[in-house]
Amino acid sequence: MDHDLGAEFANAVAAKDHDRIRALIHPEVDFQAMTPGEIWHASCPDEIVGVLEEWFGEDDLIKAVELLDCDGFADRKRVGYRLRVKRPDGQYLIEQQAYLSERDGQIGWLRIMCSGYRRADAPTSATSPAER
């Protein structure tokens, strides 16, 4: 494969480029995803775009891709990506791990696990040496 479908997908999600997402997804895709409160299913590119529109609404401004990590194993590709999102009530980070398989040059099988919206200014559980 001359290109990385996972990276292209992650960048299209970050850009909210629905036309590009549709072009990357096989018409008979097998899609499932899990967010903190729901399990999602789709079987065509338009349904996947509909899911993404629910995840990243009009008021969600994706400011940056903070992490993009692609890998592959056996017959699967993996892409992990972290997005910085500005919402009316503040800054958030979202991390997703996606596993995919190619079918006729497009994504034919796709699974996504999502962290959900995490406050970018939330304190971490680790303490610094000064706080111990």
N, C-alpha and C positions, 0 to 999 in steps of 0.2 A: 504494500500500500504506500503510495507516494505522499500521502498527507495523513494527518492524525485526525480522524473523525471526532474523537473525544475533545481535543483542544478546540476544533472548529465549533462543536456544539456548545462548549462552555463559553466561548467568546460570543457566540450568537445569543445565548441566554443573557449574558451580561449587557449586550447591546440592545436587548429586547427586539432583535431582528427576526421577526416572525416569519418573514419570507425565506430567510436563510435557514431557519430551523426546519421549515416545511421541506426545503430542498435537501436537507441532510437526512431526513427521516424516510425510510421505505414506506410505501403506501400500505403495506400489511405488517406494520410494526407490532411487536409484542412488548408492551410497556407496563411497568409497575413501579410505584414509588411509595416511599414511606416518609411522612413528615411527623412531627411530634404528636399530632392529634388525628391523623387520618392515613388511610391507605388508598392509593390512587391507581386507576387502571385506564388504559387507552389502547386503541387498536388502529389508529390512523394519525397522520401528522396534525390534522386540524384539532383532534381531541387533545393531543399533547400540547399544542399551543394554548388551548383553553385551560389546561391545568396550569401552565406557566403564567397565564394571565391572572389566575386566582392567586398564585404564589407571589407574584410581583405586580401589584396593581398600579393604577395610574399615578398614585401619590408616592410610589416607591421609586426613588431615583437611584439607580445603580451607579455609584460614583467610581468604583475601581474594582478590578480583579486583583486581589491581594496575594493570591496563591494560585498557581496552575501547575499541577503535577500529573504527568501522563506516564503510563506504564502498560505493559501487556503480559499476559501469561496464558499458556495453552492457547485456546481459541478465543479468548476474551481480551478486550482492552479495558483499561481503567483510567478515569480522569477524576482527579480531586480538584475542586476549586473553591476559593473563599471570596465572597463578594462583600464589599462595603456598600451599605445601602442607607440613604438618607430618607427618613420618613418625617412627616410633620411633627412627631413627638421626639425625634432624636436620631442619633447615628446607631446603626446596627451592623453586625457581621452575620453572614450566613455561610455555612460550609456544606457542600454537597459532595458525595462520592457517587460516581456513576460507573456502572459496568455495562459494556456494550459489545455486540458482535455485528460484523458487517454482513450485509446482504446486497448483492448487486451494486456495490460501491456506496451504499447508504447504510444508515443505522437500522438494522432489522430487529434487534433485540436490545432492550434498554431497561436497566434497573437503577433507580436513584434513591439514595438515603440522604435525608436532609436534617441538619441540626436544628432548624427553625431559626427565627430571628433572635439573636443574642445581642443585648446592649453592648455597644462598643466601649462604653465607659464603665462597664460592670467590673467590680473588683474581682481579682483572681483568688482562688482558694489558697494559693501558696503565699507564705509570708516572707518578707524580706528579712535579712539578718538583723536589721534595726528593730523589727517588730517582734522578734522572738524573745 
